[in-house]
Amino acid sequence: MRVISGTAKGRPLKAVPGTGTRPTTDKVKEAVFSMIGPYFEGGNVLDLFAGSGGLGIEALSRGMEKGIFIDLEPKSIEVIRANLKATKLESKAEVYRNEAGRALKLLAKRAYKFDVVFLDPPYRMKNADELMLAMQENDMFSEDAIVVVEYDADHEYEEKFGHFVQTRKTTYGDTAISVYHYSPSTEAVEEDISQNETSQEIQVDE
């Protein structure tokens, strides 16, 4: 794995040892950022099930101002810190070992708002939508925020729920990526739905 573009372009990234963590491949990561960026002018990014931190680090490299990295596994926290150091992005990051739901409550108390959120939970977990709604309830999104959900391709999330509208969905083998746009404005949500109805699901073979 490596940083694909931006200030840390080309820097290698460590993977979390063992088989418990499923890293996002460079191919998928590049596709994700072509959909949501590819570059940013500041803003906060949350990498909630961070693993090696690859997605959040890529976002920082491409211009996000601050990144929050959350994971429950000690090995992941160790790897995230090592990767931030290797990419010289430590000053832009905060790393916490915590369970996702509990971490969100603590971040809400600190009045954090995020422009980009990456949700890549273990495939056995099917609650990315519940986490998004919890963040919505706690006013944790900036206007027009983007949420990227990575999950088992056999699972389906609703195209519209709360203030979220799915604007893209891409499948890579057994991995699905859905991009959601957040807008608290009903009019904006309805407009996005109209635009999304003309889009097609993309299937990409590995």
Disulfide bonds with the S-S distance in Angstrom:
none
